[in-house]
Amino acid sequence: MKSAGITHVGRYLGPATNWKTMQQTEAQAILAASLNLWSIWETNPTNASYFSDAQGASDGKTEAAYAQSFGQPKGTAIYHTIDYDVQPDAYSRILEHFQAIKAANTGYKVGVYGPYGVLQYLYQNGAADYYWQTYAWSGGFLVSFAHLYQYQNSVTVAGINVDRDRILLDPGGWQQIMASTLQRGSTGDAVKTLQQELNTVLGIKLTVDGIFGPSTEAAVKSFQQQYHLSVDGIVGPQTEAALKAAYAAKSGTTGKVQQAISLIQQAQSLLKEVE
């Protein structure tokens, strides 16, 4: 897979008896090959009746236990799938399902896979941390905030039948680059840049001193809340990408935030075609 140009692999968590579940040795082999790995949880989300508070709570607890048993790092994403042509009358129950996942899942970020319309709705309601859109049932539209985009099904790569995806933003994989993460207690020029960008985007007046203290943390949380990100006060890859896009728009580099995000996605999609 690595030799074929693949950089990321998405695989399923679950019991060893499930035919599509990743084995722990497989996870180790993927990471040893320097491929990033993102996790998927799926049982039977193929109609509206699957989605409920109770099912969301069960999924959140169960997938987190499997992730921990496989050694998946805390703070990385697990994607829950919505695998059918969702109609608007089911949106509210799917939202409740994902809210229950968030409440039950301790230690992992919540990702969602699905078609255009329901992802728009979930994003507007802050239901997830990561978004993976399928081309199916999407009418040719692509959301501006997608981290992953599935554009082709059932093709052969390196002798394996796969679906093909593009990485548009960091998908929260097991090998996230944590060295660039900024949080309370961080210092230096990177923090100064962060403070300058927050001042511009939020219209505030943080002291640009290179010290990530309580005021900077509060500003980061405010930004995350406004842009429907996970509100933890930590500047990881997802928050950094969103902040830079917003800063580019506010400072006049582009006309709109959505234009900036679109440019990033277009550039990255040309460079990275992934599993």
N, C-alpha and C positions, 0 to 999 in steps of 0.2 A: 504493500500500500504506500509506504514511504517513497519507494522508487518510482511509483506511478504519479507522484506529485501531490499525494494527499497530505494534508497538514492536521486535520481534525477528524475524529471519529465519534459518532453518537451511538451509544449502546444502552441496552435495557437493564434495569435493576429488577430483581425478583428472585423467586425460588429456582433452584437448580433444575427442577422438574419441568420448568417452562421452556419450550423449544427455542425461544428467542432471547432468553436471559443470558447475559454475559457471565462467564465464569471468572472467578477471582484471578486465575492464572492468565486469562485473556486480558484482563485489565492491566496486569503487571507487564505483559508483553507489549501492549499498546504504548504504555508510558515509557518502557525501556527503549522503544523505537523512536522516542522523542516526538510522538504524536500526542496532541492534546486530546483529551477525552471528555465528552459531556454526557451526562446521565439522563435517562428517560424512564418515566414510570407510566405503565399502561396496563390496564386490565381489560375493560370492555366499554370504552367511552364512545360508543357508536350511535347513541340516540339520547334524547333529552332525559329519559327516565333514569339514566345512570347518575345524573348530577343532583346532589343534595348536600345539605349540611353534614348529615351523618356520614355519607360516603367520603366527603372531603376530609373530615376529621380522621376517618380510618386510613385514607390514602396518605395523609400527612404523617401520621405516626408510623405506618408500615414502611413507606419508602425511606424515611429517615433512618429506621433501624437497619434496613438492607444497606443503605449507603455507608453507614458507620461500620458495618461488619465487613464491607469490601475495602475499607480504608480510604473512602472518599474524603478529602479535606473539608472541614467545616468552612462555611462561607462560600462554597461553590454551589452551582445551580443543579436542580433536578427539574426536568421538564415534564409536565403532565399534559397528556394529549386530549384534544377534542377532535375526533376523527370522523366527522360527518358534515353534511351540508346544514349548518345550524341556521334555524329561522329565528327572527327577532323575538318571538314569544318565549323562547327558551333562554334568552340572555340573562334575565334576572336570577334564575335558578343556578345557572353556571357561575355567575358572580358570587352567589352565596357559597357555592362549592369551593371556589378558590379562596374566599375569605376564611373558610374553615380550614383549608390546607395551611394557610399562613399561620393561623392560631395554633394548630397542632404540631407543625413542623418546627422543631427546635434545632437551630444550628445551620440550616441549609437555606439557600435562596430559592424562591419559587419561580419556576419557568413555566410557560404555557406554549403549546403547539396547537395551531388551528388555522382556519381560513380568515380572510380579511375582516369581515364584518364583526365577528365576535371578538377578535383581537382589538379592534378599535374600541369597542365597548369596555372591555376589561381594562385597557390602558387608561381610558378616561376616568375609570373608577379606582385606579391604583391597585388592581387586583394581583399583580405579579411584579417580579423584579426583572425577568428576562422574557423576551418574546421571540418565537420561532414561527414564521408564517409558511404555510404551504401554498403553492400555486393553485391547488385544487379548490374549487368552490369559491374562488377569489375574484373572478371576473376580469382577470388581467391587472388588478390593482395590487400595489405593494405599500404596506404601512411605512411611515417614515421612521419609526422607532424600532424596527426589527433588528434583532441580533443575528438571526439566521434566516435564510430563505431557501426552502426546498423547491427546486425547479424541475426535477426529473425523477421518475420512479423506475425501478426494475431495470437497471443497466448493469453491465459486468465491468468491474474494475479489479485488476490483479486476480482474475479468476473467481471473484466473489460477486454475488448478486447484491446490489446496493441501491439506495436512493441517493441522489446527488443534492448537495446543499452548498450555498455560498455563505461565507462568514462576512457579515456586514459591520458588526460591532463585537467586542469581546463577548463570547457566549457563556462566560462563567465556568469554564472547564477546569479539570483537575490540575492543570499546570498553569493556572493564572500567574502572571508575572507580578509578584508581590513587592518586589524591590522598590517600585515607584509609588507604592501606597503611602498616602499622607494621612496622618491622624493626630489627635491631641498628643503633644509632646514632641512632634517633628519640628525640625528647625532647618534653616538654610535658604538658598536662593529659590528652590522649588516652592517653598511656602510663600515667599514674597510674590512670586508669579501667581500663585493661587489667590492670594489676598487682593492683588491688583485685578484679577479677572472677576472675583466676587464683587468688588466695588463697582466695576463697570456693569456687570449683569444685573445686580440687585439694586444699584443706585444707592449704595451705602458708603460709609467712610471708615472702613477698618484701617487701623494703623498698619502700614506695610513695614513690618519689622522682622519678618522671617521666623516668627515664633507662633506655632500652632497652639493657641491657648483657647480659653472658653469662648471668647468672642468670635474667633475664626470657626470654631466647631459649630456655634449657633448659626453662623452664616451659611455654612455647608449644609446643615440640616434644613434651613429655610429654602436653599436652592433645590435640594433633593425633593422636598415636599412640593414645590411649585412645578417641578418637571417630572413628577410622578415616578420618582426613583425610590429605592429602599432608603428610609430615613434613619441612618446610623451615624452620621457625622464623620464618616470615613471616605476619603477620596481614593477609590480604587479605579480600575479601568473603565467601568461603566459611567461613574460620576465624572471622571476626567474627560471622557469623550463628549458627554452631554454639555459640560461646562465650556469646553473649547468651541463647540459648535455655537452655543449661545453667545459666547464672547465675540466670535467672528461676526455674528449678526449685529450685535449691539455696537461694535466698534466700527461698523461700516464696511467690513470685508465682504459681506453679502447683504442682500436686502432683507432677508427673513431668516428666522431660526430654522424653519423647515428647509429652506434652500441650502443652508450650511450642512444640515444633516444629510440631505440628499447627495450633495457633492462628496461627502465622506463615504457614503454607501456605494456610490458609483465607482469611485476610485478603488475601494477595497474589493468590490466584486470583480473587477477586472484582474486584480492581482491574485485573488485567492478563490479557487474552486476546490471545495472540500467535501468530505464525506460527512 
